[in-house]
Amino acid sequence: MFPLSSVVFPHQRIPLHVFEPRYVQLLHDVGEGEGRFGICLIARGSEVGGGDERHNVGTLVVLDNVTPLADGTFIVVATGVERIVIDEWLDDNPYPRARVHLHPGRDVPTDTQLLSSAEQAVRSLRVLHSEMDPDYSVAMDSEMSEAMCVRSWQLCSMTPMATLDQLKLLREDECDERLRQLAEICCERYGDLQRLLSQAPMSWGDLGEAE
């Protein structure tokens, strides 16, 4: 297991900088197998050093690429595969380990209009977000899957939102309900950003403090 201070969704592609010896060992071990490991959100504590408390839901990921650096650390690219539930934490030797089971839930959207509405809400929020952060990318089309299930998870991963909102979406078993919640989160966030934009002068740092 690789506990992080952020949520990873199924079908989300993420980069990781691996530098702690225990996670270098994890890379070595999973690299000799199927290249898969779990990621979960840290509830309390730090990513570095251990001693953290962790949430019991996460995502199984698969290694796409591992690049060694001159300083002995690694840049890793991994992609989320499926949700997992942690049944039992084992001892952290030589790295965090747990017994888990796959928990896909009902991940096929049944309401195409709901999927379309959620996508529009995400797109609108990303456009407004880019007005406050010039470096924020609003492009979506080139990355979106035609498969409805994959697309629904991609929408979650593309949405700028609080970590606890991300966890809420990851925990939701029903895809349609997850899309409804996603649209609500986007609407609430959109309203928050509009209020911040109406306050002048304002810097990007003010947005971080507001969250």
N, C-alpha and C positions, 0 to 999 in steps of 0.2 A: 504494500500500500504506500501511496505517496500523498500524505495530507498536505493541503494547500490552504491559503487564505482566500481562495476564490473558488467558484463553482465551475465545473466543466460539464457541459451538456453532451448527450449522445450526438454524434456526427459533427461535433465541434473540433476544429483543428487548432492545437495550441503549441506554442514554443515553451520550452523549459530550459533553464540554466542549472545544470546539475553539478554541484561542487562539494557537497558533504560526502565524506567517505562512505557512509552507510547507503546513500542513494547511488553512488558510483557502483557499489556492490550490487544493489538492486538491478541496475542496468546490465551488469555482467550476467547476473543470474537469469533475468527474463530474456536476455539476448540469446541465451543458449536454448530457450524454449520457443514459445509462440510469440514472444515479444509483447506480452500483455501484462498489465498490472492495473490496480485500482487507484482512483483518486477520490478523495473525499474532502469536505470542507472542515477546517479547523474551527471548533466552537470557541475555544479559549486557548491562548498561548501563541507561540511563535512557530513559523515554519522551520526555523533553524534551532538545532540543539535538543529537540525532543521535549518530553514533559507536557505536551499539549493535550487538550481534550478535543474529541472529534465527533462530528455528526455521524449518524448510522446509515445514511444514504449517500451513494456516490455514483461514480461512472467507471465502467471498465474501458480502458483505452488500449490502443495498439500502437507500437512504435512505427513511425514512418521513416525516420531518419535520425541517425546519431552521428554528430560531428565532434571529434576530439579537438580540444584547443591546446595551445602550447603550454599553458599553465597547469595542465592535468585535469581540467574541468571539461564538461561536455555541453554542447547545445543539442537539445533533443526536440524533435517535432513528433507529436503524437495526435491521434484522432480518437474521439470518443466512439465507443461501439454500442454499449447498452447500459442501462441503469443497473446498479447493484444495491443490495441491502446487506449491511454488515451484521452478521448473526452473533459473532463473538470476536473480541479483540484478543490476540495472543501476545506473548511478550515481544518487545521491540528488539529482537536479536536475530540477525544483525541490523534489521530495519523494521519499521512497522509492518505487522502481519495480522491477518484476520481471516476468519472463515466467513465466506459471503455466498449469496446466491443471486442469480440474475432475476431482475424484477422489471420486465418490460411494461407491465400494465396493459391497458387498452389503448395502444398508441396509433391506431388508424383513425384519422378524422372522419366523422360521418356527415359533417355539415360543411360543404364546400364554401358556402357563403361566409361562414364563421372564419374559415381559414383566410379568405380574401379580405375580410374586415380586419383581422388581426395583422395581416401583412400591410395594409394601408396605414394602420395605426403605428406600426413599427417604422414604416418609411417616413411618415410625417414627423415622428419624434426624432429620428436620425437627422432629418433636414434641419429642424430647429436646433438640435444639439450642435450641428456644424456651424451655426451662426455664432455660437458662443465659444466654440473651439475650432479655429481655422484648420487645425491639423486633423480634425476628425473626418473620416471618410464616410460618405453617404452611399457609395456604390453598393448595390445588392444583386442586381440581375446576373452578373457573371458568376456568382457563387451559388446561386439558388438551384436546388435539385428539383426535378420534375415530380419525384415521388412525394406524395402528400405527407407521409409520416416523417420523412427526412426533412422536408421543408418546414414542418412545424417546429422541429427542434432547432433548425437553423435560425428561425425567427427569434427564438428565445436567446440564442447565443449572440445575435446581432443587436440586441436591445440594450441601450445604456440604462442600467437600473441598479438599485442597491443589492448588495450581496444576499441579504435575507429574502428579498423578492426572488432572486435567482433560486435560492434553496426551496422556496415555496413552490416554484414551478417544477423543479426537479422532483419534488415529493409527490406531485399530483399524478394519480394513476390514470385518470381519464383525459385523453388527448383533447376532446372538445372543451372540457372544463379548463384545461391548461390554457387553451387559446383564449377563452373568455377572460381568464385572469390576466393573461398577457395584455389583452386589449385594455383592460381596466388600469393596469400598471402604466401603460403608455399614456392613457388619458390623464391620469394623476400627475405623471412626470411632465407631460406637456404643459399642464397648467402651472406647475412649479417653475418651469423654465420661462414661461411667458411672464410670470410675476417678477422673476429675476431680471429679465430683459427690460422690464419697464422701470427698473431702478437704475439710475445713472448718477455718477459714473460707477462702473462695475468691472472687475477683472475676472479672469477665469478662476483665480484662487477663491473668489467669493462663492463660486458654485460648489467647490469642495467643502467649504465651511458650512454651507446650507444643508448639505447631505448629512 
